[in-house]
């Protein structure tokens, strides 16, 4: 089968991501806690700093880790043995120190200077109820004010793939940082990947996202609702047919229906993996991207890239939080048998 990974041994880093630098606070809570704090189960709400402080004081003990979609992906890539870097803004405060220590502890390179003035470090409360539903409250704080001055372009030039997080597309300065880094990466011979992140974000910036995809992106990651939103399609099949040819590779995840990888006239259907009881879907899409990019930067064929991503996602939903507590390398070795890949289902 045709190989479509990168074979550039001069690059020192596999993937550098630019995204929101957020401390994830993952807590098991009861339905009554949600009711007490007027939170709608399963919702994803933006909150201000006062509300963030109030929730932080009232919730029970939790797991605090460096988070944000792209940061989770880089942590997953590091866990798989890839060389990762991350660019994102925090403040010089307690949560900023937690983010910095935690992302670096994964093995990812993180050197973005913390700001001294302005909003505090971003945080995302992820309340997981007994039915495995996530209720998320996010204070974006310092993270959204990333600008071109925060970029370490020497890092961007060294990477095989630059991975951009769509959540940052709301602010003009962050957009400028994206375009600046994408151009620099391309000039240095790298590839640019984009995660669309959220259909509501797409609704706000549909035309500019379309321009970004068509003019700067080589690899697109999107779930079913995001790709439908991007082109205002009636259904997944229509959206799939539109995205064909817009960029080199499109990776479309479909939850329980697995994922679909598009490359020119070819489609690769990747089945989902059920590796245990569903506990928490936090970070499933993020670690899918990590697995795919790990395969891609190690010159695996596209079907195998998708298979690694699907396996990682199937594993992560069986535990609390977006970071595997088991060795992903060992799990892949024992259960996925990468050296003996099944024949993919390919459609011409």
C-alpha positions in Angstrom: 0.0 0.0 0.0 1.2 3.5 -0.8 3.2 5.2 1.9 2.3 8.8 2.7 4.3 9.6 5.9 7.3 11.9 6.1 10.8 10.7 5.6 12.9 13.7 6.6 15.7 12.6 8.9 17.0 16.2 9.1 14.0 17.2 11.3 14.7 17.0 15.0 11.1 17.1 16.2 8.1 15.0 15.0 5.3 17.4 15.8 5.1 20.9 17.3 1.6 22.1 18.3 0.2 25.6 18.9 -2.8 25.7 21.1 -4.5 26.8 24.3 -2.4 26.2 27.4 -5.0 25.1 29.9 -4.8 23.3 33.2 -7.4 20.5 33.2 -9.1 19.9 36.5 -10.8 16.5 36.3 -13.2 15.7 39.1 -15.7 12.9 39.7 -18.9 14.6 40.9 -22.5 13.8 41.5 -25.6 15.0 39.6 -26.4 17.0 42.7 -23.2 19.0 42.4 -24.1 20.0 38.9 -27.6 21.1 40.1 -26.1 23.0 43.0 -23.9 25.0 40.7 -26.5 25.4 37.9 -24.5 23.3 35.4 -26.2 21.5 32.6 -25.0 17.9 32.3 -23.0 17.3 29.1 -22.6 21.0 28.3 -19.4 22.9 27.5 -19.5 26.4 28.8 -17.1 29.4 28.9 -16.9 31.0 32.3 -15.2 34.1 33.7 -12.4 34.2 36.3 -14.7 34.8 39.3 -16.8 31.7 38.4 -13.6 29.7 37.8 -12.4 30.6 41.3 -15.7 29.7 42.8 -15.9 26.3 41.2 -12.2 25.5 42.1 -13.1 26.1 45.8 -16.3 24.1 45.8 -15.4 21.0 43.9 -13.8 17.9 45.4 -10.2 16.7 44.9 -9.3 16.1 41.3 -6.6 15.4 38.8 -4.7 18.5 37.6 -2.8 18.2 34.4 -1.6 20.3 31.5 -4.5 20.3 29.1 -6.0 21.9 26.1 -6.7 19.9 23.0 -3.3 20.3 21.3 -1.3 19.9 24.5 -3.1 16.6 25.1 -2.2 15.5 21.7 1.5 16.3 22.3 1.5 14.5 25.6 0.0 11.5 23.8 2.6 11.7 21.1 5.4 11.8 23.7 3.9 8.8 25.5 4.1 6.9 22.2 7.8 7.7 21.9 7.5 10.6 19.5 9.4 13.9 19.9 6.9 16.7 20.6 7.0 20.4 21.2 4.2 22.8 22.3 3.7 26.6 22.0 1.0 28.2 24.2 0.6 31.0 26.7 0.3 30.8 30.5 0.7 33.4 33.3 3.4 33.3 35.9 1.1 31.9 38.6 0.4 28.6 40.4 -1.6 27.0 37.6 1.0 28.3 35.1 3.7 26.4 37.0 1.5 23.3 37.1 1.0 23.5 33.3 4.7 24.0 32.6 5.9 21.2 34.9 3.3 18.7 33.7 3.7 19.3 29.9 7.5 19.1 30.3 7.2 15.9 32.4 5.7 14.2 29.4 8.9 14.8 27.4 7.4 17.6 25.3 9.5 20.7 24.6 7.8 23.8 26.1 9.7 27.1 26.3 7.0 29.8 25.8 7.7 32.5 28.4 5.0 33.0 31.0 3.4 36.5 31.0 3.5 38.6 34.1 0.5 40.9 33.6 -3.0 40.1 32.3 -5.5 37.3 32.9 -4.4 34.2 34.9 -3.6 30.8 33.5 -6.5 29.1 31.7 -8.3 26.2 33.4 -10.9 23.7 32.3 -13.1 21.9 34.9 -14.2 18.5 33.6 -16.9 17.1 35.9 -17.5 13.4 35.3 -20.7 12.0 36.6 -21.4 8.3 37.3 -22.9 7.8 33.8 -19.5 8.9 32.2 -21.0 12.1 30.9 -18.6 15.1 30.9 -19.7 18.6 31.9 -17.0 21.2 31.1 -16.5 24.7 32.3 -13.6 26.6 30.8 -11.9 29.9 31.7 -9.6 30.7 28.8 -7.6 33.3 30.6 -4.1 34.0 29.3 -4.1 31.3 26.6 -6.3 33.1 24.0 -4.0 36.1 23.8 -1.2 34.1 22.1 0.4 36.3 19.4 3.3 36.1 16.9 5.7 37.4 19.5 5.1 34.2 21.6 6.3 32.0 18.7 9.6 30.1 18.8 10.1 29.9 15.1 13.3 27.9 15.5 11.1 25.2 17.0 8.7 25.5 14.1 11.5 25.1 11.5 12.7 21.9 13.2 9.4 20.0 13.1 8.1 17.5 10.5 4.5 18.5 11.3 3.1 21.7 12.7 -0.3 21.0 14.5 -2.7 23.8 14.9 -5.6 23.8 17.3 -8.8 25.3 15.9 -10.0 26.6 19.3 -7.5 29.4 19.1 -9.0 30.8 15.9 -11.3 33.2 17.8 -8.7 36.0 18.2 -7.0 37.9 15.4 -3.5 37.8 17.0 -3.7 34.1 17.4 -4.8 33.8 13.7 -1.7 35.8 12.8 0.4 33.5 14.9 -1.1 30.5 13.0 -0.4 31.9 9.5 3.1 33.1 10.5 4.0 29.7 11.8 2.3 27.8 9.0 4.3 29.7 6.4 7.5 29.2 8.3 6.9 25.5 8.6 6.2 25.1 4.9 9.3 27.1 3.9 11.4 24.7 6.1 9.9 21.7 4.3 7.4 20.6 7.0 3.7 19.8 6.8 0.8 21.7 8.5 -2.0 19.9 10.3 -5.2 21.5 11.7 -7.7 20.2 14.2 -11.1 21.9 13.7 -11.8 21.4 17.4 -15.4 22.6 17.7 -18.4 23.1 15.4 -19.5 26.3 17.2 -16.1 27.8 16.5 -16.5 26.8 12.9 -19.9 28.5 12.8 -18.2 31.8 13.9 -15.4 31.6 11.4 -16.5 29.3 8.6 -15.1 31.3 5.6 -11.7 31.9 7.2 -11.5 28.3 8.2 -12.2 27.2 4.7 -9.4 29.5 3.4 -7.0 28.2 6.0 -7.7 24.6 5.1 -7.4 25.2 1.3 -4.3 27.5 1.4 -2.2 26.3 4.3 -3.3 22.9 5.6 -1.9 19.5 4.5 -3.6 17.3 7.1 -7.1 18.0 8.5 -8.6 16.4 11.6 -12.3 16.8 12.1 -15.2 14.9 13.6 -18.5 14.3 11.8 -20.3 17.4 13.1 -17.3 19.6 12.4 -16.8 18.6 8.8 -20.6 19.0 8.2 -20.5 22.4 9.7 -17.4 23.5 7.8 -19.2 23.2 4.5 -22.8 23.6 5.7 -23.6 20.1 4.3 -26.8 18.2 4.7 -25.0 15.0 5.8 -21.6 13.4 6.3 -21.4 11.9 2.8 -21.9 15.4 1.2 -19.2 17.0 3.4 -16.8 14.1 2.7 -17.1 14.6 -1.0 -16.5 18.3 -0.7 -13.3 18.0 1.5 -11.8 15.6 -1.0 -8.9 17.3 -2.7 -9.1 20.4 -0.5 -6.0 19.2 1.3 -3.6 16.3 1.1 -5.1 14.1 3.9 -8.4 14.4 5.7 -8.9 12.4 8.9 -12.6 12.2 9.8 -13.6 10.6 13.1 -17.1 9.2 13.6 -17.3 8.0 17.2 -18.7 4.5 17.4 -18.5 4.2 13.6 -14.7 4.5 13.6 -13.0 6.9 11.3 -12.4 7.6 7.6 -9.2 8.7 6.0 -9.2 10.5 2.7 -6.3 10.8 0.3 -6.8 11.9 -3.2 -9.2 9.3 -4.7 -8.8 6.8 -1.9 -10.7 6.2 1.3 -9.6 4.1 4.2 -12.2 2.9 6.7 -10.8 2.3 10.2 -12.9 0.4 12.7 -13.2 1.6 16.3 -11.6 -0.4 19.2 -13.6 -1.3 22.3 -11.0 -2.1 24.9 -13.2 -2.0 28.1 -16.0 -0.2 29.8 -16.6 3.4 28.7 -15.7 5.6 31.6 -14.7 9.1 30.3 -14.5 10.4 26.7 -12.2 13.3 27.7 -9.3 13.5 25.2 -10.4 10.7 22.8 -10.1 12.9 19.7 -6.9 14.4 21.0 -5.2 11.1 21.5 -6.5 9.8 18.2 -4.6 12.6 16.5 -1.5 11.7 18.6 -1.6 8.2 17.4 -2.2 9.1 13.8 0.6 11.7 13.8 2.9 9.2 15.5 2.4 6.8 12.6 2.6 9.6 10.0 5.9 10.9 11.2 7.3 7.4 11.4 6.4 6.7 7.8 3.5 4.3 8.4 0.8 4.1 5.6 -2.3 6.1 6.2 -4.5 3.1 7.2 -2.0 2.1 9.9 -1.8 5.7 11.1 -5.6 5.6 11.6 -5.4 2.2 13.2 -2.9 3.5 15.8 -5.1 6.5 16.5 -8.3 4.4 16.8 -6.6 2.0 19.2 -5.3 4.9 21.4 -8.8 6.5 21.5 -10.4 3.1 22.4 -8.0 2.8 25.3 -8.3 6.3 26.7 -12.1 6.2 27.1 -11.7 3.4 29.6 -10.0 5.6 32.2 -10.4 9.1 33.8 -8.6 11.8 31.9 -6.7 12.3 28.7 -3.4 10.7 29.7 -2.9 7.0 29.6 -1.9 5.4 32.9 -0.4 2.4 31.1 2.4 2.4 28.6 0.9 3.1 25.2 4.0 1.6 23.5 3.5 -1.7 25.4 -0.2 -1.7 24.7 0.4 -1.2 21.0 3.1 -3.8 20.9 1.0 -6.4 22.7 -2.5 -5.8 21.2 -2.2 -3.9 17.9 0.6 -6.0 16.4 1.9 -3.2 14.1 4.3 -5.5 12.5 1.5 -7.6 11.1 -1.1 -5.0 9.9 -4.4 -6.4 8.5 -5.3 -5.5 5.0 -7.3 -2.2 5.1 -10.7 -1.7 3.6 -9.9 0.6 0.7 -12.4 2.3 -1.6 -11.3 3.6 -5.0 
